[in-house]
Amino acid sequence: DIPLVTCVKGHAVHKNVPVLTGRCHSCQTSYSADHERFQDLSTTGKPWKRVYLNSAKYIKIGQALWVDRLFCASAVTAMYNFHASASAYAEYWNNTFGTGEVFISRAHIWQTFVQESMRTIAEESQINVELNDALNIKEVTAEAFSLLGEDGIIRAADKHSCEECTQIYRPVAETPAHVPPISDTDSNDSNVMDVDKKFVKMAVLDGIVMGPTHCAYDECQNDLSNSRGGSLCDQHHLQLGSYCLVRDCSNRRAEGTCACDNHQREWNTYKKYTTQNARSGIRRMLQHPGENYEWQPKAKGPNPQRHDDPNTDPPLPSNLFSPSRFYCVETICAPCGVVIAWTKFDRSESPTN
């Protein structure tokens, strides 16, 4: 049986494209256009493994949907250069190149972004990513990051050097003295000492205050089980999925809510102030912090606390309805803008920040 799929080549859609798969009768290894599947006989249980090929010309992103690497590169470029979300790029592609028969969803674009990014980084590291077979895209992302992420160190920029980042070393005590220029005859003197120049590279440590989300449970920084409305990771979602999310409450939650019958008032208040209209109003206030009206309270002065004063941690939230957020992303960058390494911090050094 040869499956017939839809293939997007560039931005042209081709229907009923046959996909051929080879198989070895002795070891049962299968060879597809974008991966190889084999049984690992060297480990206990003999699990099936999948090798994601960097040399693949086409990538499977749906049950019957394949795309070429140009489509993949376009999606990655849009998300990096234009900060487009997967939903935004999917809508753009459907409105520009889509047909009534083919619909690209947000999940397709996210699958494209993960697989293309994984192959690009793996090719830079000169390896093919090998993971367990039959993983969903969330598990593939986590496993690929643990294999290729290197704790935030970007190996492609590790040895970066350019005229803006690398300068000749000059001691601080060295003062330029008035020295007459060396003539051509002097420069050819065999007694002139040949001193090797030393170079130094500059790096800038900077923090970007932004709010990627993580699990709302105390001291848990795992990724959310559902990033589109959820507040818990996979582990705590299984643990608290049917219980009230108000702190220190062990009652069962009411159907369709995240709180029990006793805490429905708190849940309704949360839903009221997390609607799109309420968030838009909050954004307007944050964008115009200097606009004070007569009926508004006077703005507080600067924080008098010094950096070495003793302080306490901020109080814990009264519920787990909304996910927690990282305080900032700390980066090590070269002066020209190349990012060398990065990591996320859950909280600031000072709780009053």
C-alpha positions in Angstrom: 0.0 0.0 0.0 1.4 3.3 -1.1 -0.1 6.3 0.8 -1.1 9.4 -1.2 -0.6 12.7 0.6 -0.7 16.4 0.1 2.7 18.0 -0.4 3.5 21.7 -0.2 6.5 22.5 -2.4 7.6 26.1 -1.9 4.1 27.6 -1.8 2.5 25.4 -4.4 0.1 22.6 -3.2 0.3 19.2 -4.9 -2.3 16.6 -4.3 -2.1 12.8 -4.3 1.7 12.6 -4.0 2.9 9.0 -3.3 5.2 8.4 -0.3 7.5 5.5 -0.5 9.0 3.8 2.5 11.8 1.2 2.4 12.2 -1.7 4.9 15.0 -4.1 5.7 13.7 -7.6 6.0 16.6 -8.7 8.3 16.5 -6.0 11.0 13.1 -4.5 10.3 14.6 -1.0 9.9 12.3 1.4 7.9 13.6 4.2 5.8 11.3 7.2 5.2 11.8 10.5 3.5 12.5 12.4 6.8 13.4 9.8 9.3 14.7 6.3 10.0 13.1 3.9 12.4 15.0 1.0 14.0 15.0 -1.2 17.1 17.7 -0.6 19.6 18.9 -4.1 20.5 21.7 -2.8 22.8 19.3 -1.6 25.6 16.9 -3.4 27.9 13.4 -3.7 26.4 14.7 -3.2 22.9 12.8 0.0 22.3 12.1 1.5 18.8 14.1 4.6 18.0 13.6 7.3 15.4 16.5 9.2 13.7 15.5 12.6 12.4 17.5 13.1 9.2 19.2 16.5 8.6 19.4 15.8 4.9 15.7 15.3 4.5 14.2 17.3 1.6 10.6 17.0 2.8 9.2 16.8 6.3 5.9 15.3 7.5 4.0 17.8 9.6 0.5 16.2 9.5 -1.2 12.9 9.1 -1.3 13.3 5.3 0.6 16.6 4.9 4.3 17.0 3.8 6.2 20.2 3.2 9.6 21.0 1.7 12.5 22.7 3.5 11.7 26.0 1.8 8.3 26.1 3.5 10.0 25.2 6.8 12.6 27.9 6.4 9.9 30.5 5.7 8.0 29.6 8.8 11.1 29.7 11.0 12.2 33.0 9.5 8.8 34.6 10.0 8.7 33.6 13.7 12.3 34.8 14.4 12.5 38.0 12.3 8.9 39.2 12.5 8.1 37.7 15.9 5.1 36.0 14.4 3.2 33.3 16.4 2.3 30.0 14.9 -1.3 31.0 14.7 -0.4 34.3 12.9 1.8 32.6 10.3 -0.8 29.9 9.7 -3.5 32.6 9.1 -1.1 34.5 6.8 -0.3 31.4 4.7 -3.9 30.4 4.4 -4.9 33.8 3.3 -2.0 34.2 0.8 -1.3 30.8 -0.6 -4.0 28.5 0.8 -6.8 26.9 -1.2 -10.2 25.6 -0.2 -8.9 22.0 -0.2 -5.8 22.6 2.0 -5.8 24.3 5.4 -2.7 24.9 7.4 -3.4 25.0 11.2 -1.4 26.4 14.1 -0.3 22.8 15.0 1.1 22.3 11.6 3.2 25.5 11.8 4.4 24.6 15.3 5.4 21.1 14.1 7.3 22.7 11.2 9.1 25.2 13.6 10.2 22.5 16.0 11.4 20.0 13.4 13.2 22.6 11.2 14.9 24.2 14.3 15.9 20.8 15.6 17.5 19.8 12.3 19.3 23.1 11.9 20.9 22.9 15.3 21.7 19.2 14.9 23.4 19.9 11.6 25.5 22.6 13.2 26.5 20.0 15.8 27.2 17.4 13.1 24.8 14.9 14.5 21.4 13.4 13.6 18.9 13.6 16.5 17.9 10.1 17.8 14.9 9.9 20.0 12.4 7.3 21.1 9.7 6.5 18.5 6.1 7.6 18.7 6.7 10.8 20.8 4.3 13.6 20.5 5.6 17.1 19.5 5.7 18.3 23.1 7.9 15.3 24.1 10.1 15.8 21.0 10.6 19.4 22.0 11.7 18.6 25.5 14.0 15.7 24.5 15.6 17.8 21.7 16.3 20.7 24.1 17.9 18.3 26.6 20.0 16.9 23.8 20.9 20.1 21.9 20.2 22.9 24.3 23.4 22.6 26.3 21.9 24.5 29.2 21.5 27.6 27.2 25.0 27.8 25.6 24.8 28.5 21.9 27.7 26.6 20.4 27.3 28.3 17.0 28.2 31.6 18.7 30.8 30.3 21.2 33.8 31.2 19.0 32.3 34.3 17.4 34.7 37.0 16.5 34.4 40.2 14.5 35.9 43.7 14.3 33.3 45.1 16.6 33.7 42.4 19.3 37.5 41.7 19.2 40.0 44.5 19.8 43.8 44.7 20.4 44.7 44.4 24.1 45.9 47.7 25.6 47.0 47.9 29.2 45.3 50.5 31.3 48.6 52.0 32.5 49.8 52.3 28.9 49.8 56.0 27.9 50.4 57.0 24.3 53.7 58.8 24.1 54.9 61.0 21.2 57.0 58.6 19.3 58.4 59.6 15.9 57.1 57.5 13.0 59.3 54.6 11.9 60.8 55.1 8.5 60.9 52.4 5.9 64.6 51.7 6.4 64.0 51.3 10.2 61.1 48.9 9.7 63.4 46.5 7.8 66.0 46.4 10.5 66.7 42.9 11.6 67.0 44.0 15.2 63.4 45.1 15.4 61.5 42.9 17.9 58.5 41.0 16.5 55.9 41.1 19.3 52.7 39.1 18.9 49.6 41.1 19.4 47.1 40.1 22.0 43.4 40.3 21.4 40.5 40.6 23.8 36.8 39.9 23.2 34.0 41.7 25.0 30.7 40.2 26.2 27.7 42.0 27.6 25.6 40.5 30.4 22.1 41.8 30.2 18.6 40.9 31.3 15.4 41.2 29.3 12.4 41.5 31.6 9.7 39.4 30.0 7.2 36.8 31.1 7.4 33.3 29.7 5.0 31.2 31.8 5.6 28.1 33.8 3.6 25.9 36.3 1.8 27.9 39.1 2.6 25.2 41.7 5.1 26.3 44.4 8.7 26.0 43.4 7.8 24.3 40.1 9.3 25.7 36.9 8.1 23.0 34.5 6.4 23.8 31.2 2.6 24.1 31.2 0.5 21.2 30.2 -1.7 23.5 28.2 -0.2 26.9 27.3 -3.5 28.2 26.0 -5.4 28.6 29.2 -3.8 26.1 31.6 -1.8 26.9 34.8 -0.2 23.6 35.7 2.4 21.3 34.3 1.7 17.7 33.3 2.6 16.3 36.7 0.5 18.7 38.8 -2.3 18.6 36.3 -2.7 14.9 36.9 -2.4 15.5 40.6 -4.8 18.5 41.0 -6.8 18.2 37.8 -10.1 17.5 39.7 -9.5 19.6 42.8 -10.1 23.3 43.7 -7.1 25.4 42.9 -7.5 27.8 45.8 -4.6 27.5 48.2 -5.1 25.1 51.1 -8.5 23.8 49.7 -8.9 20.1 49.0 -12.5 20.1 47.8 -13.5 18.9 44.4 -13.9 21.6 41.8 -17.3 22.5 40.2 -17.8 21.4 36.6 -16.5 23.8 34.1 -14.5 25.8 36.6 -11.2 25.6 38.6 -12.8 26.1 42.0 -15.1 24.3 44.4 -18.6 25.6 45.3 -17.3 27.5 48.3 -14.8 29.5 46.1 -16.9 30.3 43.1 -16.9 34.0 44.0 -13.1 34.1 43.8 -13.2 32.1 40.5 -15.8 34.5 39.0 -13.7 37.5 40.0 -10.7 36.0 38.3 -12.6 35.3 35.1 -14.0 38.9 35.2 -10.6 40.5 35.2 -8.9 38.1 32.8 -11.1 38.8 29.8 -9.7 40.3 26.6 -11.3 43.7 27.3 -10.0 43.9 30.9 -6.5 43.1 29.7 -6.7 45.7 27.0 -7.5 48.3 29.6 -4.6 47.2 31.8 -2.3 47.5 28.8 -3.4 51.0 28.2 -2.7 52.0 31.8 0.8 50.4 31.6 1.6 52.2 28.3 0.7 55.6 29.9 2.0 55.4 33.4 2.3 59.2 33.8 -1.3 60.0 33.2 -2.8 60.7 36.6 -6.3 62.1 37.0 -7.9 63.9 40.0 -9.8 60.8 41.1 -6.8 58.5 41.0 -4.5 58.0 44.0 -1.2 59.9 44.0 1.7 58.0 42.7 4.1 56.6 45.2 7.7 57.9 45.3 10.8 55.8 44.6 11.5 52.7 46.7 13.7 53.8 49.6 15.0 50.3 50.2 18.7 49.8 49.6 20.1 46.7 47.8 21.7 45.4 51.0 18.7 45.9 53.3 17.1 42.8 54.6 13.9 41.9 52.9 11.3 39.1 52.8 9.9 37.1 49.9 6.6 38.4 48.5 3.5 36.6 49.7 2.3 33.5 47.8 -0.8 33.9 45.6 -4.1 32.9 47.1 -4.9 30.5 44.2 -3.3 28.7 41.2 -5.8 29.9 38.6 -3.2 31.6 36.4 0.3 30.3 35.6 3.4 31.8 37.1 5.9 33.8 35.0 9.6 34.0 34.8 10.9 37.4 35.9 13.5 37.8 33.1 15.7 36.1 30.5 19.4 36.8 31.2 21.6 36.8 28.1 25.4 36.9 27.4 25.7 38.9 24.1 28.6 40.1 22.0 28.6 43.9 21.3 27.5 43.2 17.7 24.3 41.5 19.0 25.2 37.8 18.7 23.7 35.8 21.6 26.3 33.5 23.2 24.3 32.0 26.1 21.0 32.5 27.9 19.0 31.3 30.9 15.7 32.2 32.7 15.2 33.5 36.2 12.0 32.9 38.1 12.3 35.9 40.3 14.3 39.1 40.6 17.2 39.6 43.1 15.0 42.0 45.1 11.4 41.1 45.8 10.5 44.8 45.7 11.4 45.0 42.0 
